[in-house]
Amino acid sequence: MKIAIGSDHAGVKLKEIIKQKFTDINFTDVGTYTEESCDYPDYIGSVAREVTSGSAEMGIAICGTGIGASITANKFPGIRAALCTNCLMAEMSRRHNNANVLVLGARILGEDLALKIIQTWLSSQFEGGRHQRRLEKIAAIEKSFTK
């Protein structure tokens, strides 16, 4: 599995921990690589582009709270980014919403919880059925604005 991962300066440490813990995943790290202040849309946008283009199957986006990363990622066509602060949110974001980008707040989550959230998100599968109908409605809304 190929996952695009990116963060702003607030998420660099967590991003590195994630890459070290999930060694079975092929990560495409789109930056940033230092704790020098930067603008999260630059790096979160790169994560979303990797997923939208099909270069990555999924993405993980990290900023201080996760709010800015979530807003940014969800501006891209076909992206269903979910800001998750616990394992239930991670599970349901996959089962019901088929989230293709997981968003984490590095200043909100402890390392252990963040890793559990990722593991839950990766191991959860989309249920389809009535949830697919809802995703199609969301896609229709998105398409109505991209004419």
Sequence and secondary structure as in RCSB ss.txt:
>XXXX:A:sequence
MKIAIGSDHAGVKLKEIIKQKFTDINFTDVGTYTEESCDYPDYIGSVAREVTSGSAEMGIAICGTGIGASITANK
FPGIRAALCTNCLMAEMSRRHNNANVLVLGARILGEDLALKIIQTWLSSQFEGGRHQRRLEKIAAIEKSFTK
>XXXX:A:secstr
 EEEEEE GGGHHHHHHHHHH TTSEEEE    SSS   HHHHHHHHHHHHHHTSSSEEEEEESSSHHHHHHHTT
STT  EEE SSHHHHHHHHHTT  SEEEEETTTS HHHHHHHHHHHHH     THHHHHHHHHHHHHHHT  
